Amino acid sequence: MLTLLTAMYLVVRAASAQAEPIRVLVTGAAGQIAYSLLYSIAKGDVFGKDQPIILVLLDIPPMLPVLDGVVMELQDCALPLLREVIPTDKVEVGFKELDAAILVGSMPRKEGMERKDLLKANVAIFKTQGAALEKYAKKTVKVLVVGNPANTNCLIASKSAPSIPKENFSCLTRLDHNRARSQVAIRVGVTSEKVKNVIIWGNHSSTQYPDVHHSTVSLNGKEVPAYDAVKDDSWLKGDFITTVQQRGAAVIKARKLSSAMSAAKAICDHMRDIWFGTPDGEFVSMGIYSSGNSYGVPDDLMYSFPVTIKNKSWKVVDGLPINDFSRGKMDATAAELIEERDTALSFLGV
């Protein structure tokens, strides 16, 4: 019996050792978010401890010398899953045969820049990257847009890659989700894994709606509704929401740099859940294509919803009751996304 078990173990080990590498692209790869992200991907924290990785690092030509330093550091980590690192400034190299694309790079807002000008610059970037996905990537590629304005950038990328299913595109609101979860945990005095099923509705912007009406907190072995655990409705409907909405600005004010470590952690959480699914009884927040949703959110937006994930496919959590307070917040963030979308599409000539 022992010999049979040993043989089975060796077969399983051999199979995992022979797993084909997946190609993972990170754009903006010389930037600070990528610097916090790449090690976690390369060591197996995202796509699995037995999944070899070919890491493709794309950035603009002036950043290539910095990218060379990042490549050196990844090599110096001596990570067994990292089969190859490919630094490039060419989309035909960067987007070739991808299994996953994490689009971190975007045009940041500069002092004195109008929002319309920011959108125009990013439409050009994400139209190009969407077209590159269409031309070079696998049709099964999973695309996560991080670069802001993430929701609208994601929509533009997806519209520029019509043969890749809309469901394969998502944008990052997991950072906001994690912020909301942490704020409730700190308020109640528990660790963050005790807080489940917070929701971020809408845009990854200051209009987003962090919602804990359907959230629970594990207290003394019992699942308690978040409102009952916190016992402070005015905080949950006031300072809690604004703290999460404005957390990115608060980090910039304190660090003089935007969130990097926490953004990288959220990217890892998001992509790991796409690859391996969400735990039973739990949902997470993701910006996804809104058409056909059951919550009255207008079609043709990338809007953050609560989702469960299985077999690399997400499903919106339907049937959650929405009160008037929540409805107003959800509609306000949708209105902003409609305005962003229509402005962006005017630059596309659509």
C-alpha angles and dihedrals in degrees: 000000000000091000091053092050090048091051092049090049091052091049091052091047091049092049092051091045089055096049111136113248117250121223113235122185124203116186122201081036096163092055131099098258091053090048088059093042109045098069092054092050094045095050094051104258093127111032099027142284092263098043116104114216136212103199116206115196117197126186140143119283097257089058096054095097089054089047089056088059091051090051090051091052093049089051090048091055087069093213114182096212095052104094099170141356117209117191114193147152093203121096093208088062097036098051100038116131094337124184093186133014122195107190105200100149120091140140107280120220110260127206111283093012116140116231089238091057091049090052092048093053093048094046087060092049097047095041087057093046093046090051089049091052089050093050104037113016130084113266087236093058116135110222124200117187115205103157112100139284073039101175096051093038087054092050092051092048092050093048089051091054102051097166093057111082115255087230089067091066124079137157130220119266092136090098089059089044091053091046091053092047092050094048091054091046092051091047093052095038099242134115116269097251087066089067115077139180104016111161134216110201123197133343129018089238140086089289094062115122116227104200126191099170089109097035126109134203123209107231121173091341095310129107106235125185109257093238090056092045095049095040092197113097094174091058092047091050094040130021094020092058096044092046091056093041093052100033094106091055090047091054091049091050091051100039100027083228132080124256111289112153093044092043091052091049090051091050089053092049092049097048094041090054091050090051099042106019135240122291117263112275094016133100133190136203123256135162104241140161107290103205113122097013121151098225100076093253110150117258126253099039133113097235129168115248136166108265142177119212130211130162089003092300125112127217125194113241101243131197101040109147113243118206125206093262091055093043092058092050093046092050093048094055090044090054090055091050092050090053092048092047095049092048091048093048091051088061089050090052090238 
